[in-house]
Amino acid sequence: MKILIVEDEQKTGDYLKQGLSEAGFVADLARDGIDGLHLALTDDYDLVVLDVMLPKLDGWQVLREIRHQGKQLPVLFLTARDQVEDRVKGLEFGADDYLVKPFAFSELLARVRALLRRGRASGEPELLQIADLELDLLRRRVTRAGKRIDLTAKEFALLELLLRRQGEVLPRSLIASQVWDMNFDSDTNVIEVAVRRLRAKIDDSFEPKLIRTVRGMGYVLEIPAPA
Ligand code: CA
C-alpha cells in the first residue's frame, strides 16, 4: 500500500518516511503543499499524512483541493496546534483523522492502519490470498499452510504486488517502480535477488510452487496448471 507524506520539517518527514517504509508501506515524501497536492492528484495513494503548516500551500488548502477534485482517499492531519477550532476546521474540510505533534510513531501507525481499514469497508479485502498463501494487509502478516512467514518490508511489498495482480506477468520495470519506487537500469539484479529470497520463504518448503519466472519478461504469481 502506498502512502503520501506531506511534511516540510526535514527530520519529521524523513522519520515518517523511514518508519512507514519499515512497516511495509511504500512511502513518498513531499516537502511543500504544491508538490504534495500534485502527487496526491497524479499518483495512486491509499492514504495521505498531511501536515497543516506547510510552505506554498497550507494543509487546509491541499485537503480542500484534494476533495474538490473528487479524491476520497483517507487523510490524516498532523498539527502542532491543539486547538478545538483547528480540529473542527480539519474535519469540516474532510480530514479523516487528526494527530497532534509531538506524537509517538506507534500511535501514527495505529491511526494509519485504522484509516486504511475503514477505507476498505467499501469492499476491498484485508486478506490477499492464493492457494494456501495468505497476506494480511493490515496486520502485515503472511502465512502459508497456516505457518507464519517473516518477510522484510520489500519482500512484503513485492508479494503484495504479485498477489494483487496474480495471474499477470509483471515486468521487472513495473516491479521496480511499484516496490522500489524508482526506475533502475536493467543491469541491476536487485529484483532477481529479492524474488529469490521471497521464493525461498514462500515456495521452497511448500507445494505447489507459486512464483514463476517468465524468461525475458518478468514474474507471475499463479497456481500452476496440472501437468
Ligand atoms: Ca510544518
Boltz pocket constraint, residues with backbone or C-beta under 6 A from the ligand:
constraints:
  - pocket:
      binder: B
      contacts: [[A, 7], [A, 8], [A, 9], [A, 51], [A, 52], [A, 53], [A, 54]]
      max_distance: 6.0
